Amino acid sequence: ALLESTQNYLKGQGSIRLYSHVSRSNTASLRTHKKCGFRQILDYARYIDGSINRRAVTLLYSMA
């Protein structure tokens, strides 16, 4: 519900890119993200501070 609410809010803002980092072992969250239109773009997570987590993946939802 949180992902869908965020997507619906952002749809009114124009073109969007929504990134999410999910643990590889969190299959339920990965499945939910895919169901909501996210796709995996990196096989690791890179955070804003520059650190990298190889136990997570980066997902992207984009809308033009």
C-alpha positions in Angstrom: 0.0 0.0 0.0 2.9 2.4 0.8 4.5 1.8 -2.6 1.2 2.3 -4.5 0.4 5.5 -2.4 3.8 6.9 -3.2 3.5 6.1 -6.9 0.0 7.7 -7.1 1.2 10.8 -5.4 4.2 11.2 -7.7 2.1 10.6 -10.8 0.6 14.0 -10.3 4.1 15.5 -10.2 5.0 14.7 -13.8 8.0 12.5 -14.9 9.3 10.5 -12.0 12.1 8.1 -11.0 11.6 6.2 -7.7 14.5 4.1 -6.5 14.3 1.5 -3.8 16.9 -0.8 -2.1 15.8 -4.2 -1.1 17.6 -7.0 0.6 18.2 -10.0 -1.7 16.8 -12.3 1.0 13.5 -10.3 1.3 11.6 -12.2 -1.4 8.2 -10.8 -0.3 9.4 -7.2 -0.8 11.1 -8.0 -4.1 7.9 -9.7 -5.4 5.8 -6.7 -4.2 8.2 -4.2 -5.9 7.9 -6.2 -9.2 4.2 -6.3 -8.9 4.2 -2.5 -8.5 6.3 -2.0 -11.7 9.8 -1.7 -10.3 12.7 -3.4 -12.2 16.1 -4.3 -10.9 18.8 -2.0 -12.3 21.8 -2.9 -10.0 22.8 -6.1 -8.3 23.9 -4.0 -5.2 22.7 -1.0 -3.3 24.6 2.3 -3.4 23.5 4.7 -0.7 23.6 8.5 -0.7 26.8 8.5 1.4 28.6 6.4 -1.2 28.6 3.2 0.7 27.7 -0.1 -1.1 25.7 -3.0 0.2 26.1 -6.2 -1.9 23.4 -8.0 0.1 20.8 -5.7 -1.4 19.7 -4.7 -4.9 18.6 -1.4 -6.4 15.2 -1.2 -8.1 13.7 1.6 -10.2 10.2 2.7 -11.0 10.1 5.3 -13.7 7.3 7.1 -15.5 7.6 9.7 -18.3 
